[in-house]
């Protein structure tokens, strides 16, 4: 037992340290070899259908649609799908449809989940390229000019099934929002860069992602019974050998949770979706053609094991450390080294993203809260998500959603 605890405590120390270095190196390679290259030319302008699933979005939908109508792209439509909202979302949408000719509305009477809303939006769409965007997000005016060329250029563009954009946190008044602002650069953005260098990614960003319609039809579209449609469709596309790219210039401004309750619910949902994907796609190990997905899969497994190991070692540390001397690497002592590499990781990632968010570096000092808060919080999130994923209702037809935390500053228009 003592030897096992020593191994687990060493793993708690070394795993995040090694992964941080891998993400830093991978992110820098992406930045030098891909991100700094000239922009792809917009050779063609196929019709784009922007799908906006809505559930209780009366406080955000007006500004979202208003922003979407200003995009620097000629041929696109906006389809808002009201998914059984209990507030005045559908009334707001009807008012907006009189103001914006690009907007079409699908009004579902029963809440059946985001994946189902996207599914029905795709059926009604006219575009060759489908863009999914959250109802609280502002898509940058030039985003489509960066996304579309990935699908249309002759350089392997015909195999591109999806392009994931670059979510940026726009509400920055609270400590939690500022920490997430740093997180979306250092963790989410940097990981996508490094995963893209491997050729595969764990997930597109559900906040903003573009898909080739034929690729979605080929893979069976979104799974309507899973809690995170973005992770599920990412794996389905890649298993059908569609390429997925990360486009950091396709910026999308989103609202982040500003309460611990909202943040907890969001992260448990994300973690549960990731675990559901692992349980669903373990068969990649029996297909040699799927070998490039193996590193992404194993990294998620190791991340879950880290959370379990952290919980066990911290519990032992507080309850038994003085008596049995089980831990080779005391939790708080080793944390100093992890914090140092994390701060370096944040600086590099936020420097990369400063091209798209010029004010981001002024929030760098807020990143010091992240190592202390995130590792422990995320470990508890994983522990909570494991039983939810394993014991989910297998007979459910639709994974319904709840109104997310839209931030302290969101208000009706």
C-alpha positions in Angstrom: 0.0 0.0 0.0 2.8 2.4 0.9 4.6 1.8 -2.5 1.3 2.4 -4.3 0.9 5.7 -2.6 4.4 6.7 -3.5 3.8 5.9 -7.1 0.5 7.8 -7.1 2.1 10.9 -5.5 4.9 10.9 -8.0 2.3 10.6 -10.8 0.4 13.6 -9.3 3.6 15.6 -9.6 5.0 14.5 -12.9 1.9 14.1 -15.1 0.9 17.8 -15.2 4.6 18.9 -15.4 5.2 16.7 -18.5 1.9 17.6 -20.2 2.6 21.3 -19.7 5.9 21.0 -21.5 4.3 19.0 -24.3 1.6 21.6 -24.7 4.1 24.4 -24.7 6.3 22.8 -27.4 3.3 21.7 -29.5 1.8 25.2 -29.3 5.0 26.9 -30.3 5.4 24.5 -33.3 1.9 25.3 -34.4 2.5 29.0 -34.0 5.7 29.0 -36.0 4.7 26.4 -38.7 1.1 27.3 -39.2 -0.2 30.3 -37.3 2.3 32.8 -38.7 1.8 31.7 -42.3 -0.1 34.1 -44.6 -3.9 33.9 -44.5 -5.5 31.4 -46.8 -7.1 33.0 -49.9 -10.9 33.0 -50.1 -11.0 31.3 -53.5 -14.7 30.4 -53.3 -17.6 31.7 -51.2 -20.0 28.8 -50.7 -23.2 29.4 -48.9 -22.9 29.2 -45.1 -25.7 28.3 -42.7 -25.2 29.6 -39.1 -27.2 27.6 -36.6 -28.0 29.2 -33.3 -29.7 26.8 -30.8 -31.6 28.7 -28.2 -32.9 27.7 -24.8 -34.0 30.5 -22.5 -31.9 33.1 -24.2 -34.1 36.2 -24.0 -31.3 38.1 -22.3 -28.6 37.4 -25.0 -30.2 36.6 -28.3 -30.9 40.1 -29.5 -27.2 41.1 -29.5 -26.1 37.8 -30.9 -28.3 38.0 -34.0 -27.5 41.7 -34.4 -23.8 40.8 -34.4 -24.3 37.9 -36.8 -25.9 40.1 -39.4 -22.7 42.2 -39.7 -20.3 39.5 -40.9 -18.0 40.3 -43.7 -19.2 37.4 -45.9 -21.6 37.6 -48.8 -23.7 34.5 -48.9 -24.9 33.2 -45.5 -28.1 32.6 -43.6 -28.9 32.5 -39.9 -31.2 29.8 -38.5 -32.2 30.2 -34.8 -33.7 27.1 -33.3 -35.8 27.8 -30.2 -35.6 24.6 -28.2 -38.8 24.7 -26.0 -37.7 27.8 -24.1 -39.7 28.7 -21.1 -39.0 32.5 -21.3 -39.7 35.0 -24.1 -37.0 33.7 -26.4 -39.4 32.9 -29.3 -41.1 36.2 -29.1 -37.7 38.0 -29.2 -36.8 35.9 -32.3 -40.0 36.8 -34.1 -39.3 40.4 -33.5 -35.7 40.0 -34.8 -37.0 38.1 -37.9 -38.8 41.4 -38.9 -35.5 43.3 -38.7 -33.0 40.9 -40.2 -33.9 39.2 -43.5 -31.1 36.6 -43.1 -32.8 35.2 -40.0 -35.1 32.1 -40.1 -36.7 30.5 -37.0 -37.4 27.0 -36.0 -39.7 26.9 -33.0 -39.7 23.6 -31.1 -42.3 23.2 -28.4 -40.4 20.7 -26.3 -36.8 21.0 -25.0 -35.0 18.1 -26.7 -31.4 19.3 -26.3 -28.8 21.2 -28.2 -27.8 18.3 -30.5 -31.3 17.8 -31.6 -31.7 21.5 -32.3 -28.6 21.4 -34.5 -29.8 18.3 -36.1 -33.1 20.0 -37.2 -31.3 23.2 -38.1 -29.1 21.2 -40.5 -32.1 19.6 -42.2 -33.5 23.1 -42.8 -30.3 24.6 -43.9 -29.3 25.6 -47.5 -25.6 26.0 -47.0 -22.7 23.7 -47.9 -21.0 24.8 -44.7 -22.7 24.6 -41.3 -21.5 26.9 -38.5 -22.8 26.2 -34.9 -22.6 29.1 -32.5 -23.9 29.5 -29.0 -26.7 32.0 -28.4 -24.6 34.2 -26.1 -21.6 34.4 -28.4 -20.5 37.2 -30.8 -18.8 35.9 -33.9 -16.0 38.2 -35.1 -16.9 40.0 -38.3 -14.1 38.4 -40.3 -14.4 34.9 -38.8 -16.0 33.3 -41.9 -13.2 34.7 -44.1 -10.7 32.6 -42.0 -12.9 29.5 -41.7 -14.2 29.0 -45.2 -10.9 28.7 -47.0 -10.0 25.6 -45.0 -12.9 23.9 -46.8 -12.3 25.3 -50.3 -8.6 25.4 -50.9 -7.0 22.7 -53.0 -4.4 21.9 -50.3 -6.3 18.9 -48.9 -9.4 21.1 -48.3 -11.6 18.3 -49.7 -10.8 16.2 -46.6 -11.6 18.9 -44.0 -14.7 18.0 -42.1 -14.7 20.7 -39.4 -12.9 23.8 -38.3 -13.0 24.9 -34.7 -12.7 28.6 -33.9 -11.1 30.5 -31.0 -13.5 31.3 -28.1 -12.5 34.4 -26.2 -14.2 35.4 -22.8 -15.8 38.8 -23.1 -17.1 39.3 -19.6 -14.2 40.2 -17.4 -15.6 41.9 -14.3 -15.2 39.0 -11.8 -12.2 37.0 -10.6 -13.7 33.8 -12.0 -14.2 35.3 -15.4 -10.7 36.7 -15.5 -9.2 33.3 -14.6 -11.2 31.7 -17.3 -10.0 34.3 -19.8 -6.5 33.1 -19.0 -7.6 29.5 -19.1 -9.1 29.7 -22.6 -5.6 30.8 -23.9 -3.3 28.7 -21.8 -5.3 25.5 -21.5 -7.9 25.2 -24.2 -6.2 27.2 -27.0 -2.7 25.8 -26.4 -4.0 22.2 -26.2 -5.8 22.6 -29.5 -2.7 23.9 -31.1 -0.5 21.0 -29.8 -3.2 18.4 -30.6 -3.5 19.8 -34.1 0.3 19.2 -34.6 -0.5 15.6 -33.9 -3.2 15.7 -36.6 -6.1 15.0 -34.3 -8.0 16.9 -31.7 -10.1 15.9 -28.7 -13.0 18.2 -29.5 -14.1 21.2 -31.5 -15.3 24.1 -29.5 -19.1 23.9 -29.1 -19.2 27.7 -28.8 -18.1 28.1 -32.4 -17.4 25.3 -34.9 -17.9 25.0 -38.7 -18.7 21.7 -40.5 -18.8 20.5 -44.0 -22.5 19.4 -44.4 -21.5 16.3 -46.4 -19.1 15.3 -43.6 -21.8 15.6 -41.0 -24.1 13.4 -43.1 -21.3 10.9 -43.7 -20.7 10.4 -39.9 -24.3 10.4 -38.9 -24.4 14.0 -37.6 -24.6 14.8 -33.8 -25.5 12.2 -31.3 -28.7 13.5 -29.8 -28.5 11.3 -26.6 -25.1 12.6 -25.5 -24.6 15.6 -23.2 -21.8 17.2 -25.2 -22.6 17.1 -28.9 -19.3 18.8 -29.8 -17.0 16.0 -28.4 -19.2 13.3 -29.9 -19.3 14.6 -33.4 -15.5 15.3 -33.3 -14.8 11.7 -32.7 -17.3 10.5 -35.3 -15.8 12.7 -37.9 -12.2 11.7 -37.2 -13.1 8.0 -37.1 -14.5 8.5 -40.6 -11.1 10.1 -41.5 -12.3 13.6 -41.9 -9.7 16.2 -41.0 -10.4 18.7 -38.2 -8.5 22.0 -38.0 -8.0 24.8 -35.5 -8.3 28.3 -36.7 -7.2 30.8 -34.0 -8.1 33.8 -36.2 -11.8 32.8 -36.2 -12.5 34.6 -32.9 -15.8 34.2 -31.1 -16.6 36.3 -28.0 -18.5 34.3 -25.4 -19.9 34.8 -21.9 -18.2 32.7 -19.2 -19.9 31.5 -15.9 -19.3 34.0 -13.0 -20.6 31.9 -10.2 -19.0 28.8 -8.7 -22.3 26.9 -9.1 -22.5 27.8 -12.8 -18.8 27.0 -13.4 -19.2 23.6 -11.6 -22.2 22.6 -13.7 -20.5 23.6 -16.9 -17.2 21.7 -16.1 -19.0 18.6 -14.9 -21.0 18.5 -18.1 -17.8 18.9 -20.2 -16.0 16.2 -18.2 -19.0 13.8 -18.4 -19.1 14.3 -22.2 -15.4 13.5 -22.4 -15.8 10.3 -20.4 -18.8 9.3 -22.5 -16.7 9.7 -25.6 -14.0 7.5 -24.1 -16.5 4.8 -23.2 -18.1 5.0 -26.7 -14.9 5.0 -28.8 -12.5 2.6 -27.1 -12.8 0.4 -30.2 -10.1 2.6 -31.9 -7.5 0.3 -30.3 -8.7 -2.6 -32.5 -8.4 -0.6 -35.8 -4.9 0.2 -37.0 -6.3 2.9 -39.2 -7.4 4.8 -36.1 -3.9 4.8 -34.5 -3.5 8.6 -34.7 -6.4 9.0 -32.3 -4.6 6.9 -29.7 -2.5 9.7 -28.1 -5.6 11.9 -27.7 -7.6 9.1 -26.1 -4.7 8.1 -23.8 -4.2 11.7 -22.7 -7.8 11.8 -21.5 -7.4 8.5 -19.7 -4.2 9.7 -18.0 -6.0 13.0 -17.0 -8.8 11.0 -15.3 -6.2 8.8 -13.5 -4.5 12.0 -12.3 -7.7 13.2 -10.7 -8.2 9.9 -8.9 -4.6 9.8 -7.8 -4.8 13.4 -6.6 -7.8 12.7 -4.5 -6.3 9.6 -2.9 -2.9 11.2 -2.2 -4.4 14.4 -0.8 -6.7 12.4 1.5 -3.8 10.3 2.7 -1.7 13.5 3.2 -4.2 15.1 5.5 -5.2 12.0 7.4 -2.1 9.8 7.6 1.0 11.6 6.5 2.5 12.3 9.9 2.1 8.7 10.9 3.1 6.6 7.8 5.2 9.0 5.8 3.7 7.7 2.6 4.2 10.6 0.2 7.5 11.0 -1.5 6.4 14.4 -3.0 4.5 16.4 -0.5 1.5 18.0 -2.2 2.3 21.6 -1.4 6.1 21.4 -1.8 5.8 19.9 -5.3 3.1 22.4 -6.2 5.7 25.2 -6.3 7.3 23.6 -9.4 4.0 22.9 -11.0 2.9 26.5 -10.5 6.1 27.8 -12.1 5.7 25.7 -15.3 2.0 26.7 -15.4 2.9 30.4 -15.2 5.3 30.0 -18.0 2.7 28.1 -20.0 0.2 30.9 -19.5 2.7 33.6 -20.6 3.5 31.8 -23.9 -0.1 31.0 -24.7 -1.4 34.5 -23.8 1.3 36.1 -26.0 0.1 34.0 -28.9 -3.5 35.0 -28.4 -2.6 38.7 -28.0 -2.7 38.9 -31.8 -6.5 38.4 -31.5 -7.2 39.9 -28.1 -4.9 42.9 -27.7 -5.8 43.5 -24.0 -5.3 39.9 -22.8 -1.8 40.4 -21.5 -3.0 42.9 -18.9 -4.9 40.0 -17.3 -1.8 37.9 -17.0 -1.3 38.4 -13.2 -4.8 36.9 -12.7 -3.3 33.6 -14.0 -1.6 33.1 -10.6 -4.9 32.0 -9.2 -5.3 29.3 -11.8 -2.8 26.6 -10.6 -4.1 26.9 -7.0 -7.7 26.7 -8.0 -8.1 24.8 -11.3 -6.1 21.6 -10.6 -8.0 20.8 -7.4 -11.3 22.0 -8.7 -11.0 20.0 -11.9 -10.0 16.9 -10.0 -13.3 17.1 -8.1 -15.1 17.7 -11.3 -13.7 14.5 -12.8 -14.6 12.5 -9.7 -18.2 13.8 -10.0 -18.4 13.2 -13.7 -17.2 9.6 -13.7 -20.4 8.0 -12.1 -22.6 10.4 -14.1 -21.1 9.1 -17.4 -21.0 5.4 -16.4 -24.5 5.3 -14.9 -26.3 7.7 -17.3 -29.7 6.7 -18.6 -29.0 4.5 -21.6 -32.6 4.6 -22.7 -32.8 8.4 -23.1 -33.5 9.6 -26.7 -32.5 13.2 -26.1 -29.9 14.8 -23.8 -31.8 18.0 -22.7 -30.0 21.1 -21.5 -30.3 23.6 -18.8 -29.9 27.4 -19.0 -26.2 28.1 -18.4 -24.7 30.7 -16.3 -24.4 33.7 -18.7 -22.4 35.9 -16.4 -23.3 38.6 -13.9 -23.6 41.3 -16.5 -26.1 39.6 -18.9 -29.4 41.4 -19.0 -32.5 41.6 -21.1 -32.6 43.9 -24.2 
